[in-house]
């Protein structure tokens, strides 16, 4: 499954998203690995089961 990033990039939703920090060049606005919370809080928990 894919989610559109804050700056227009599309990234794959990983099973263990919390453990996989996004590439800094793709997401300069995000400094924490819990990226699904930054983009859309409703994806919390849901992104893990996609």
Backbone as CSV, one residue per row, in Angstrom:
resi,resn,N_x,N_y,N_z,CA_x,CA_y,CA_z,C_x,C_y,C_z
1,UNK,0.847,-1.199,0.000,0.000,0.000,0.000,0.880,1.244,0.000
2,UNK,0.374,2.331,-0.581,1.162,3.549,-0.677,0.426,4.735,-0.078
3,UNK,1.185,5.652,0.507,0.612,6.878,1.052,1.388,8.052,0.486
4,UNK,0.684,9.112,0.118,1.338,10.277,-0.444,2.003,11.084,0.659
5,UNK,3.281,11.367,0.485,4.050,12.088,1.497,3.721,13.567,1.506
6,UNK,4.229,14.258,2.519,3.919,15.671,2.721,4.399,16.555,1.583
7,UNK,5.489,16.150,0.908,6.018,16.983,-0.163,5.777,16.360,-1.527
8,UNK,4.803,15.450,-1.610,4.429,14.886,-2.904,5.055,13.540,-3.199
9,UNK,5.943,13.063,-2.339,6.561,11.762,-2.561,5.628,10.653,-2.088
10,UNK,5.668,9.536,-2.801,4.890,8.371,-2.387,5.843,7.362,-1.751
11,UNK,5.496,6.859,-0.608,6.356,5.891,0.054,5.566,4.642,0.408
12,UNK,6.255,3.527,0.464,5.620,2.265,0.808,5.393,2.176,2.314
13,UNK,4.235,1.679,2.702,3.953,1.476,4.121,4.575,0.149,4.546
14,UNK,5.480,0.221,5.510,6.165,-0.978,5.973,5.413,-1.598,7.147
15,UNK,5.623,-2.901,7.318,4.996,-3.604,8.436,5.430,-2.986,9.765
16,UNK,6.730,-2.731,9.884,7.272,-2.142,11.110,7.716,-0.714,10.831
17,UNK,6.762,0.125,10.513,7.055,1.484,10.077,7.813,2.280,11.142
18,UNK,7.499,2.007,12.412,8.149,2.743,13.500,9.650,2.470,13.553
19,UNK,10.052,1.318,13.039,11.458,0.924,13.118,12.239,1.316,11.867
20,UNK,11.534,1.861,10.864,12.199,2.215,9.611,12.071,3.712,9.355
21,UNK,13.088,4.494,9.736,13.048,5.931,9.485,13.130,6.217,7.986
22,UNK,12.367,7.183,7.489,12.357,7.518,6.070,13.659,8.198,5.666
23,UNK,14.050,8.095,4.396,15.246,8.775,3.898,15.146,10.277,4.131
24,UNK,16.208,10.865,4.627,16.184,12.280,4.990,15.924,13.171,3.773
25,UNK,16.387,12.735,2.601,16.230,13.570,1.412,14.795,13.555,0.893
26,UNK,14.053,12.495,1.223,12.660,12.425,0.789,11.736,13.136,1.767
27,UNK,12.115,13.110,3.036,11.252,13.697,4.055,12.040,14.630,4.973
28,UNK,12.486,15.767,4.451,13.270,16.712,5.256,12.440,17.334,6.370
29,UNK,11.114,17.284,6.236,10.214,17.888,7.213,9.955,16.953,8.389
30,UNK,10.445,15.711,8.258,10.175,14.730,9.317,11.471,14.247,9.938
31,UNK,11.606,14.377,11.242,12.829,13.956,11.926,12.589,12.722,12.781
32,UNK,11.385,12.200,12.757,11.084,11.013,13.569,10.577,9.884,12.686
33,UNK,10.866,8.626,13.068,10.455,7.465,12.274,8.946,7.228,12.248
34,UNK,8.224,7.759,13.243,6.776,7.523,13.264,6.082,8.447,12.270
35,UNK,6.375,8.220,10.988,5.934,9.141,9.937,4.427,9.109,9.699
36,UNK,3.794,7.963,9.962,2.360,7.886,9.717,1.585,8.841,10.617
37,UNK,2.154,9.163,11.788,1.493,10.101,12.689,1.608,11.528,12.179
38,UNK,2.731,11.816,11.491,2.964,13.153,10.966,2.036,13.446,9.790
39,UNK,1.811,12.438,8.957,0.999,12.640,7.756,-0.493,12.613,8.083
40,UNK,-0.937,11.545,8.725,-2.355,11.421,9.044,-2.525,10.537,10.275
41,UNK,-2.955,11.115,11.385,-3.137,10.365,12.630,-4.071,9.166,12.470
42,UNK,-4.983,9.220,11.502,-5.927,8.113,11.342,-5.237,6.849,10.833
43,UNK,-4.006,6.991,10.340,-3.271,5.821,9.870,-2.595,5.077,11.018
44,UNK,-2.682,5.623,12.224,-2.068,4.976,13.388,-2.612,3.562,13.562
45,UNK,-1.721,2.578,13.547,-2.127,1.189,13.706,-2.638,0.598,12.398
46,UNK,-3.386,1.377,11.640,-3.958,0.886,10.389,-2.869,0.623,9.352
47,UNK,-1.853,1.468,9.338,-0.786,1.341,8.350,-0.005,0.038,8.530
48,UNK,0.008,-0.486,9.766,0.764,-1.701,10.031,0.099,-2.929,9.411
49,UNK,-1.199,-2.872,9.204,-1.924,-4.051,8.733,-2.246,-3.993,7.244
50,UNK,-1.727,-2.999,6.550,-1.997,-2.860,5.111,-1.246,-3.946,4.356
